[in-house]
Amino acid sequence: MIQPTNGKFEMPTLPYGASDLSPVLSAETMEFHFGKHLQTYVNNLNAALPRSAFEGKSLEEIVKSSDGGVFNNAGQFLNHYMYFVQFKSPVANNIPTGKIADAIARDFGSIEKFQEEFQAKGAGLFGSGWVWLSADSNGKLVITQEGNAQNPLTKGLKPLLTFDVWEHAYYIDYRNRRPDYLKSLWNIVNWDVVNKRFE
């Protein structure tokens, strides 16, 4: 659970430097996407919390129970939080390991089929949003498309991995080539983080 500190949420501490994800995500993309877009969602959410029904609640609780502007900022904060902390410096042939690898093989047939379906759903989402790998209550893995600030938590799922398909996530580095961006992200996924979320 992501909890507020002294009534306010704080930006996540990244386990890498701003230029460490290059060339998959450039330092310029990190400056704007993490440093400006995400900071704005955090600021807006913090401004809405005092004397509201959501004051003191965890970020996940707010996402599950809010709507309107509070939900939009809380959802985008949670989505971006999970997106940014799941990465590491690029690794060639970076494939899933551990229990998540076994579950992917079980539910999708192979890692390659999973990646193809995940990329296709990310590329095929109309407008802005997110593509997610989640687990249902039985531990079965599912891929969902979530528009705008939506998160699989609102569907009773456990979110494990997400790729941001808002244009601001990729336009600096990939222009309008969303499929190229999605394919490149596999090189920076930290599967240890995904496995911890799956536990």
BALOBA-1460 file (C-alpha; in Angstrom, 3 decimals):
// residues 199
<rec num="1" residu="m" x="0.000" y="0.000" z="0.000"/>
<rec num="2" residu="i" x="1.177" y="3.501" z="-0.836"/>
<rec num="3" residu="q" x="0.497" y="5.672" z="2.207"/>
<rec num="4" residu="p" x="0.586" y="9.458" z="2.627"/>
<rec num="5" residu="t" x="3.249" y="10.998" z="4.871"/>
<rec num="6" residu="n" x="1.942" y="13.717" z="7.177"/>
<rec num="7" residu="g" x="-1.203" y="13.868" z="5.080"/>
<rec num="8" residu="k" x="0.550" y="14.164" z="1.725"/>
<rec num="9" residu="f" x="1.693" y="11.739" z="-0.943"/>
<rec num="10" residu="e" x="5.267" y="11.954" z="-2.168"/>
<rec num="11" residu="m" x="6.893" y="11.216" z="-5.487"/>
<rec num="12" residu="p" x="8.345" y="7.699" z="-5.713"/>
<rec num="13" residu="t" x="12.082" y="7.233" z="-5.273"/>
<rec num="14" residu="l" x="13.381" y="5.633" z="-8.453"/>
<rec num="15" residu="p" x="15.901" y="2.768" z="-8.260"/>
<rec num="16" residu="y" x="17.825" y="4.218" z="-11.233"/>
<rec num="17" residu="g" x="19.073" y="7.549" z="-12.554"/>
<rec num="18" residu="a" x="17.239" y="9.734" z="-15.072"/>
<rec num="19" residu="s" x="19.523" y="8.657" z="-17.924"/>
<rec num="20" residu="d" x="19.835" y="4.979" z="-16.937"/>
<rec num="21" residu="l" x="16.916" y="3.785" z="-19.096"/>
<rec num="22" residu="s" x="18.407" y="5.204" z="-22.296"/>
<rec num="23" residu="p" x="18.043" y="4.472" z="-25.194"/>
<rec num="24" residu="v" x="14.658" y="2.901" z="-24.373"/>
<rec num="25" residu="l" x="13.518" y="6.019" z="-22.495"/>
<rec num="26" residu="s" x="15.695" y="9.105" z="-22.737"/>
<rec num="27" residu="a" x="16.639" y="11.459" z="-19.920"/>
<rec num="28" residu="e" x="14.468" y="14.096" z="-21.630"/>
<rec num="29" residu="t" x="11.439" y="11.799" z="-21.535"/>
<rec num="30" residu="m" x="12.104" y="11.100" z="-17.851"/>
<rec num="31" residu="e" x="12.408" y="14.826" z="-17.151"/>
<rec num="32" residu="f" x="9.006" y="15.556" z="-18.652"/>
<rec num="33" residu="h" x="7.076" y="12.356" z="-17.980"/>
<rec num="34" residu="f" x="8.296" y="11.616" z="-14.453"/>
<rec num="35" residu="g" x="9.453" y="15.056" z="-13.382"/>
<rec num="36" residu="k" x="6.551" y="17.132" z="-14.690"/>
<rec num="37" residu="h" x="3.520" y="14.971" z="-15.593"/>
<rec num="38" residu="l" x="3.660" y="12.727" z="-12.537"/>
<rec num="39" residu="q" x="4.528" y="15.626" z="-10.217"/>
<rec num="40" residu="t" x="1.406" y="17.447" z="-11.417"/>
<rec num="41" residu="y" x="-0.834" y="14.478" z="-10.565"/>
<rec num="42" residu="v" x="0.735" y="14.247" z="-7.099"/>
<rec num="43" residu="n" x="0.305" y="17.980" z="-6.498"/>
<rec num="44" residu="n" x="-3.323" y="17.942" z="-7.671"/>
<rec num="45" residu="l" x="-4.184" y="14.937" z="-5.514"/>
<rec num="46" residu="n" x="-2.554" y="16.440" z="-2.424"/>
<rec num="47" residu="a" x="-4.468" y="19.670" z="-2.970"/>
<rec num="48" residu="a" x="-7.782" y="17.755" z="-3.061"/>
<rec num="49" residu="l" x="-7.254" y="15.642" z="0.071"/>
<rec num="50" residu="p" x="-7.529" y="18.047" z="3.049"/>
<rec num="51" residu="r" x="-10.944" y="17.811" z="4.741"/>
<rec num="52" residu="s" x="-12.142" y="15.284" z="2.140"/>
<rec num="53" residu="a" x="-13.431" y="11.732" z="2.689"/>
<rec num="54" residu="f" x="-10.120" y="10.451" z="1.339"/>
<rec num="55" residu="e" x="-7.784" y="12.195" z="3.758"/>
<rec num="56" residu="g" x="-5.431" y="9.688" z="5.404"/>
<rec num="57" residu="k" x="-6.384" y="6.803" z="3.102"/>
<rec num="58" residu="s" x="-3.892" y="4.809" z="1.050"/>
<rec num="59" residu="l" x="-3.551" y="5.567" z="-2.638"/>
<rec num="60" residu="e" x="-5.059" y="2.199" z="-3.521"/>
<rec num="61" residu="e" x="-8.098" y="2.852" z="-1.298"/>
<rec num="62" residu="i" x="-8.625" y="6.240" z="-2.946"/>
<rec num="63" residu="v" x="-8.471" y="4.695" z="-6.426"/>
<rec num="64" residu="k" x="-11.030" y="2.035" z="-5.449"/>
<rec num="65" residu="s" x="-13.520" y="4.445" z="-3.888"/>
<rec num="66" residu="s" x="-13.225" y="7.847" z="-5.603"/>
<rec num="67" residu="d" x="-14.506" y="9.400" z="-8.805"/>
<rec num="68" residu="g" x="-14.176" y="12.619" z="-10.777"/>
<rec num="69" residu="g" x="-11.079" y="14.736" z="-10.363"/>
<rec num="70" residu="v" x="-9.865" y="12.911" z="-7.249"/>
<rec num="71" residu="f" x="-10.007" y="9.586" z="-9.084"/>
<rec num="72" residu="n" x="-8.289" y="10.965" z="-12.186"/>
<rec num="73" residu="n" x="-5.319" y="12.273" z="-10.210"/>
<rec num="74" residu="a" x="-5.142" y="9.308" z="-7.819"/>
<rec num="75" residu="g" x="-5.422" y="6.826" z="-10.682"/>
<rec num="76" residu="q" x="-2.763" y="8.537" z="-12.729"/>
<rec num="77" residu="f" x="-0.493" y="8.763" z="-9.690"/>
<rec num="78" residu="l" x="-0.864" y="5.041" z="-8.937"/>
<rec num="79" residu="n" x="-0.488" y="4.019" z="-12.586"/>
<rec num="80" residu="h" x="2.631" y="6.112" z="-13.053"/>
<rec num="81" residu="y" x="4.052" y="4.988" z="-9.710"/>
<rec num="82" residu="m" x="3.766" y="1.337" z="-10.743"/>
<rec num="83" residu="y" x="5.072" y="2.100" z="-14.246"/>
<rec num="84" residu="f" x="8.234" y="3.923" z="-13.209"/>
<rec num="85" residu="v" x="9.345" y="1.692" z="-10.328"/>
<rec num="86" residu="q" x="9.086" y="-1.485" z="-12.455"/>
<rec num="87" residu="f" x="12.072" y="-0.567" z="-14.664"/>
<rec num="88" residu="k" x="15.852" y="-1.052" z="-14.611"/>
<rec num="89" residu="s" x="18.751" y="-0.342" z="-16.980"/>
<rec num="90" residu="p" x="18.317" y="-2.003" z="-20.408"/>
<rec num="91" residu="v" x="19.175" y="-5.694" z="-20.708"/>
<rec num="92" residu="a" x="19.292" y="-7.633" z="-23.982"/>
<rec num="93" residu="n" x="16.984" y="-10.681" z="-24.129"/>
<rec num="94" residu="n" x="15.329" y="-9.546" z="-20.902"/>
<rec num="95" residu="i" x="12.722" y="-12.247" z="-20.253"/>
<rec num="96" residu="p" x="10.524" y="-13.092" z="-17.248"/>
<rec num="97" residu="t" x="11.945" y="-15.353" z="-14.544"/>
<rec num="98" residu="g" x="10.541" y="-16.988" z="-11.425"/>
<rec num="99" residu="k" x="6.874" y="-17.593" z="-10.657"/>
<rec num="100" residu="i" x="5.629" y="-14.955" z="-13.091"/>
<rec num="101" residu="a" x="7.433" y="-16.747" z="-15.936"/>
<rec num="102" residu="d" x="5.714" y="-20.013" z="-15.015"/>
<rec num="103" residu="a" x="2.308" y="-18.305" z="-14.820"/>
<rec num="104" residu="i" x="2.830" y="-16.570" z="-18.184"/>
<rec num="105" residu="a" x="3.690" y="-19.901" z="-19.837"/>
<rec num="106" residu="r" x="0.652" y="-21.522" z="-18.213"/>
<rec num="107" residu="d" x="-1.878" y="-18.825" z="-19.151"/>
<rec num="108" residu="f" x="-0.561" y="-17.600" z="-22.521"/>
<rec num="109" residu="g" x="1.300" y="-20.627" z="-23.899"/>
<rec num="110" residu="s" x="4.681" y="-18.906" z="-24.122"/>
<rec num="111" residu="i" x="6.476" y="-15.685" z="-23.270"/>
<rec num="112" residu="e" x="6.442" y="-14.749" z="-26.959"/>
<rec num="113" residu="k" x="2.658" y="-15.155" z="-27.233"/>
<rec num="114" residu="f" x="2.172" y="-13.130" z="-24.071"/>
<rec num="115" residu="q" x="4.367" y="-10.295" z="-25.347"/>
<rec num="116" residu="e" x="2.620" y="-10.293" z="-28.734"/>
<rec num="117" residu="e" x="-0.829" y="-10.058" z="-27.118"/>
<rec num="118" residu="f" x="0.320" y="-7.422" z="-24.620"/>
<rec num="119" residu="q" x="1.873" y="-5.263" z="-27.352"/>
<rec num="120" residu="a" x="-1.162" y="-5.692" z="-29.628"/>
<rec num="121" residu="k" x="-3.550" y="-4.570" z="-26.889"/>
<rec num="122" residu="g" x="-1.297" y="-1.624" z="-26.048"/>
<rec num="123" residu="a" x="-1.030" y="-0.572" z="-29.684"/>
<rec num="124" residu="g" x="-4.744" y="-1.103" z="-30.266"/>
<rec num="125" residu="l" x="-6.055" y="0.968" z="-27.346"/>
<rec num="126" residu="f" x="-7.814" y="3.957" z="-28.873"/>
<rec num="127" residu="g" x="-6.782" y="7.279" z="-27.388"/>
<rec num="128" residu="s" x="-4.963" y="7.498" z="-24.065"/>
<rec num="129" residu="g" x="-4.575" y="4.866" z="-21.385"/>
<rec num="130" residu="w" x="-2.693" y="1.821" z="-20.174"/>
<rec num="131" residu="v" x="-2.207" y="-1.856" z="-20.952"/>
<rec num="132" residu="w" x="-1.937" y="-4.082" z="-17.880"/>
<rec num="133" residu="l" x="-0.957" y="-7.584" z="-16.859"/>
<rec num="134" residu="s" x="-2.945" y="-8.510" z="-13.744"/>
<rec num="135" residu="a" x="-3.924" y="-11.556" z="-11.719"/>
<rec num="136" residu="d" x="-7.509" y="-12.439" z="-10.882"/>
<rec num="137" residu="s" x="-8.636" y="-13.832" z="-7.524"/>
<rec num="138" residu="n" x="-7.571" y="-17.343" z="-8.601"/>
<rec num="139" residu="g" x="-4.095" y="-16.223" z="-9.694"/>
<rec num="140" residu="k" x="-4.893" y="-16.477" z="-13.413"/>
<rec num="141" residu="l" x="-3.155" y="-13.826" z="-15.493"/>
<rec num="142" residu="v" x="-5.172" y="-11.469" z="-17.679"/>
<rec num="143" residu="i" x="-4.296" y="-8.578" z="-19.984"/>
<rec num="144" residu="t" x="-6.595" y="-5.557" z="-19.903"/>
<rec num="145" residu="q" x="-6.807" y="-2.233" z="-21.670"/>
<rec num="146" residu="e" x="-7.606" y="0.634" z="-19.302"/>
<rec num="147" residu="g" x="-8.595" y="4.046" z="-20.650"/>
<rec num="148" residu="n" x="-7.330" y="7.321" z="-19.225"/>
<rec num="149" residu="a" x="-6.656" y="6.930" z="-15.452"/>
<rec num="150" residu="q" x="-8.325" y="3.544" z="-14.964"/>
<rec num="151" residu="n" x="-6.562" y="0.797" z="-12.998"/>
<rec num="152" residu="p" x="-7.362" y="-2.952" z="-12.787"/>
<rec num="153" residu="l" x="-7.900" y="-2.534" z="-9.022"/>
<rec num="154" residu="t" x="-11.355" y="-1.155" z="-9.810"/>
<rec num="155" residu="k" x="-12.206" y="-4.532" z="-11.435"/>
<rec num="156" residu="g" x="-11.049" y="-6.611" z="-8.486"/>
<rec num="157" residu="l" x="-7.756" y="-7.544" z="-10.152"/>
<rec num="158" residu="k" x="-4.206" y="-7.401" z="-8.781"/>
<rec num="159" residu="p" x="-2.106" y="-5.191" z="-11.120"/>
<rec num="160" residu="l" x="1.367" y="-6.595" z="-11.872"/>
<rec num="161" residu="l" x="2.854" y="-4.834" z="-14.917"/>
<rec num="162" residu="t" x="1.821" y="-1.833" z="-16.982"/>
<rec num="163" residu="f" x="2.901" y="0.036" z="-20.115"/>
<rec num="164" residu="d" x="1.732" y="3.652" z="-20.429"/>
<rec num="165" residu="v" x="0.227" y="4.413" z="-23.841"/>
<rec num="166" residu="w" x="-0.524" y="8.094" z="-23.323"/>
<rec num="167" residu="e" x="1.337" y="10.007" z="-26.041"/>
<rec num="168" residu="h" x="3.390" y="11.923" z="-23.477"/>
<rec num="169" residu="a" x="5.002" y="8.599" z="-22.476"/>
<rec num="170" residu="y" x="6.661" y="8.032" z="-25.834"/>
<rec num="171" residu="y" x="6.352" y="11.017" z="-28.173"/>
<rec num="172" residu="i" x="9.738" y="12.574" z="-27.414"/>
<rec num="173" residu="d" x="11.619" y="9.346" z="-28.204"/>
<rec num="174" residu="y" x="9.312" y="7.540" z="-30.659"/>
<rec num="175" residu="r" x="7.082" y="10.263" z="-32.101"/>
<rec num="176" residu="n" x="3.896" y="8.465" z="-33.238"/>
<rec num="177" residu="r" x="5.453" y="4.964" z="-33.308"/>
<rec num="178" residu="r" x="3.603" y="3.491" z="-30.337"/>
<rec num="179" residu="p" x="4.305" y="-0.158" z="-31.368"/>
<rec num="180" residu="d" x="8.079" y="0.498" z="-31.417"/>
<rec num="181" residu="y" x="7.889" y="2.049" z="-27.963"/>
<rec num="182" residu="l" x="5.931" y="-0.909" z="-26.561"/>
<rec num="183" residu="k" x="8.363" y="-3.442" z="-28.006"/>
<rec num="184" residu="s" x="11.364" y="-1.547" z="-26.595"/>
<rec num="185" residu="l" x="10.001" y="-1.493" z="-23.039"/>
<rec num="186" residu="w" x="10.615" y="-5.227" z="-22.576"/>
<rec num="187" residu="n" x="14.344" y="-4.421" z="-22.379"/>
<rec num="188" residu="i" x="13.890" y="-2.428" z="-19.157"/>
<rec num="189" residu="v" x="11.247" y="-4.413" z="-17.224"/>
<rec num="190" residu="n" x="12.502" y="-5.460" z="-13.808"/>
<rec num="191" residu="w" x="10.893" y="-8.879" z="-13.442"/>
<rec num="192" residu="d" x="11.927" y="-9.062" z="-9.783"/>
<rec num="193" residu="v" x="9.481" y="-6.208" z="-9.103"/>
<rec num="194" residu="v" x="6.732" y="-7.978" z="-11.058"/>
<rec num="195" residu="n" x="7.355" y="-11.194" z="-9.123"/>
<rec num="196" residu="k" x="7.045" y="-9.344" z="-5.799"/>
<rec num="197" residu="r" x="3.717" y="-7.891" z="-6.919"/>
<rec num="198" residu="f" x="2.577" y="-11.401" z="-7.908"/>
<rec num="199" residu="e" x="3.330" y="-12.917" z="-4.488"/>
